[in-house]
Amino acid sequence: MADETRTARIIRYNSGLASEASFGFSRAVRAGNWILVAGCTGTDQSGTIAGINQMYTQARLALENVGRALEQLGGSLADVVRTRVYVTDMKQLPAIARAHREAFGAHPPASTLLEIGALARPEALIEIDADAFVAEEPAAAAEPGAGARARAAAPRRSASVKPRPRARAVRAKAPARGKRRPRR
């Protein structure tokens, strides 16, 4: 469910899992054309970790959860430009890589893979967060009828505000050495 509180062009999505409310975070946030998805684990719809001791199953489900959050804000896995993958066992790299390749196909994002000591839930083996860039404005995202509300919440540029001029690089001249010669 998309959050009805919007600041400028920021839209927050919460999936309804208890961890979001107890820790105080949004599953995903859309700011203009960017969608940032918080770390997703291999949880099912009820919030239960699936595939206990099965890295591939948890990785696949974590990526499905990333995709579900993106869809709620008008994006998809095809829009992902970066993932960060946190794992508890780097020896499971082939299973992790397989799930990542299957999710992104011919359009893999930039990615970072880190082995960590533990995740917030001991049965979780992997957590994945993602950044996505979408071409459409947020007005097309979230829920039916949200477009008009999002447009109404967007700040308007004042007619008196002029865009800043672009900065130019200026090369400094080297100081002259010795005496200056008069110009002819």
C-alpha positions as CSV (number, residue, x, y, z in Angstrom):
1,M,0.0,0.0,0.0
2,A,1.4,3.4,-1.0
3,D,1.6,5.9,1.8
4,E,-0.7,8.8,1.4
5,T,1.7,11.2,2.9
6,R,3.8,12.7,0.2
7,T,6.5,15.3,0.4
8,A,7.1,17.0,-2.9
9,R,7.8,14.2,-5.3
10,I,8.5,11.5,-2.7
11,I,6.2,8.5,-2.4
12,R,6.7,5.8,0.3
13,Y,5.6,2.2,0.0
14,N,5.1,-0.2,3.0
15,S,4.4,-3.8,2.4
16,G,2.7,-4.2,5.7
17,L,5.3,-6.5,7.3
18,A,5.8,-5.9,11.1
19,S,9.5,-5.3,10.7
20,E,8.8,-2.0,8.8
21,A,6.7,-0.5,11.6
22,S,8.9,-1.9,14.4
23,F,12.2,-0.6,12.9
24,G,10.6,2.5,11.3
25,F,11.5,2.2,7.6
26,S,9.7,2.0,4.2
27,R,10.0,-1.0,2.0
28,A,10.6,1.4,-1.0
29,V,10.7,5.1,-1.6
30,R,10.2,6.8,-4.9
31,A,11.9,10.2,-5.2
32,G,11.3,11.6,-8.7
33,N,12.6,9.1,-11.2
34,W,14.5,7.0,-8.6
35,I,13.1,4.1,-6.6
36,L,15.1,2.9,-3.7
37,V,14.2,-0.5,-2.3
38,A,15.3,-1.5,1.2
39,G,16.9,-4.8,1.9
40,C,14.6,-7.7,1.0
41,T,15.1,-11.2,2.4
42,G,13.6,-14.5,1.2
43,T,10.3,-14.0,3.0
44,D,6.9,-15.1,1.8
45,Q,3.7,-12.9,1.9
46,S,3.2,-13.6,5.6
47,G,6.8,-12.6,6.5
48,T,8.1,-16.1,7.1
49,I,11.6,-16.9,5.8
50,A,11.2,-19.6,3.1
51,G,13.8,-22.1,2.0
52,I,15.5,-22.6,5.3
53,N,19.2,-23.4,4.6
54,Q,18.6,-23.0,0.8
55,M,20.5,-20.0,-0.5
56,Y,19.1,-20.2,-4.1
57,T,15.5,-20.3,-2.9
58,Q,16.0,-17.4,-0.5
59,A,17.9,-15.4,-3.2
60,R,15.2,-15.9,-5.8
61,L,12.4,-14.9,-3.3
62,A,14.4,-11.9,-2.1
63,L,14.6,-10.7,-5.8
64,E,10.9,-11.3,-6.3
65,N,10.2,-9.2,-3.2
66,V,12.4,-6.4,-4.7
67,G,10.4,-6.7,-7.9
68,R,7.1,-6.5,-6.1
69,A,8.1,-3.3,-4.3
70,L,9.3,-1.8,-7.5
71,E,6.0,-2.6,-9.2
72,Q,4.1,-0.8,-6.4
73,L,5.9,2.4,-7.3
74,G,5.8,2.1,-11.1
75,G,9.0,0.3,-11.8
76,S,10.3,-3.2,-12.5
77,L,13.4,-5.3,-12.3
78,A,14.3,-4.0,-15.8
79,D,14.7,-0.5,-14.3
80,V,17.3,-1.7,-11.6
81,V,20.7,0.0,-12.1
82,R,22.3,-1.3,-8.8
83,T,21.9,-4.1,-6.3
84,R,23.7,-4.7,-3.0
85,V,23.7,-8.3,-2.0
86,Y,24.5,-9.3,1.6
87,V,25.1,-13.0,2.3
88,T,26.1,-15.0,5.3
89,D,28.0,-17.6,3.3
90,M,30.1,-16.6,0.3
91,K,30.7,-20.3,-0.5
92,Q,27.1,-20.2,-1.8
93,L,28.1,-17.8,-4.6
94,P,27.0,-20.1,-7.5
95,A,23.5,-20.3,-6.1
96,I,23.4,-16.5,-5.5
97,A,24.8,-15.7,-9.0
98,R,22.2,-18.1,-10.6
99,A,19.3,-16.3,-9.0
100,H,20.7,-12.8,-9.8
101,R,21.3,-13.8,-13.5
102,E,17.8,-15.2,-13.8
103,A,16.2,-12.1,-12.3
104,F,18.1,-9.6,-14.5
105,G,18.7,-11.6,-17.7
106,A,20.5,-9.6,-20.5
107,H,20.4,-6.4,-18.5
108,P,22.4,-6.9,-15.3
109,P,22.8,-4.0,-12.9
110,A,25.9,-2.8,-11.2
111,S,26.2,-5.0,-8.1
112,T,28.1,-5.3,-4.9
113,L,28.3,-8.6,-3.0
114,L,29.3,-8.7,0.7
115,E,29.7,-11.5,3.1
116,I,28.5,-10.5,6.6
117,G,28.4,-12.2,10.0
118,A,24.6,-12.3,10.4
119,L,21.4,-10.8,9.2
120,A,18.6,-9.4,11.5
121,R,16.8,-12.8,11.3
122,P,19.0,-15.8,12.0
123,E,17.3,-18.0,9.5
124,A,17.9,-15.5,6.7
125,L,20.9,-16.2,4.4
126,I,20.7,-13.3,2.1
127,E,19.4,-9.7,1.9
128,I,19.2,-7.7,-1.3
129,D,18.5,-4.0,-1.8
130,A,18.2,-2.2,-5.1
131,D,18.2,1.2,-6.8
132,A,16.1,1.7,-9.9
133,F,15.7,4.6,-12.4
134,V,12.4,4.9,-14.2
135,A,11.6,7.3,-17.0
136,E,8.0,8.1,-16.0
137,E,7.1,10.8,-13.5
138,P,5.8,9.5,-10.1
139,A,2.3,10.6,-11.1
140,A,2.0,7.3,-13.1
141,A,3.1,5.2,-10.1
142,A,1.5,3.7,-7.0
143,E,-2.2,3.3,-7.2
144,P,-5.2,4.2,-9.3
145,G,-6.0,7.9,-8.8
146,A,-2.6,8.5,-7.2
147,G,-1.4,10.4,-10.3
148,A,-3.5,13.4,-9.7
149,R,-2.6,13.5,-6.0
150,A,1.1,13.1,-6.8
151,R,0.9,15.9,-9.3
152,A,-0.9,18.2,-6.9
153,A,1.8,17.5,-4.3
154,A,4.6,18.3,-6.7
155,P,6.3,21.7,-6.1
156,R,5.7,24.3,-8.8
157,R,8.6,26.4,-10.1
158,S,8.0,30.1,-9.6
159,A,8.1,32.2,-12.8
160,S,10.5,34.6,-11.1
161,V,13.1,31.9,-10.4
162,K,15.6,31.7,-13.2
163,P,17.8,28.7,-13.8
164,R,21.4,29.1,-12.7
165,P,23.9,29.5,-15.5
166,R,26.2,26.5,-16.1
167,A,29.6,26.7,-14.5
168,R,32.5,27.1,-16.9
169,A,36.0,25.8,-16.4
170,V,38.5,28.7,-16.4
171,R,42.1,28.0,-16.9
172,A,44.4,30.3,-14.9
173,K,47.3,31.8,-16.7
174,A,50.8,31.1,-15.3
175,P,52.4,34.1,-13.8
176,A,55.1,35.7,-15.9
177,R,58.7,35.0,-15.0
178,G,61.2,37.7,-14.7
179,K,60.7,41.2,-16.2
180,R,57.7,42.0,-18.4
181,R,58.5,43.1,-21.8
182,P,56.6,46.0,-23.1
183,R,54.1,45.3,-25.9
184,R,54.8,46.8,-29.3
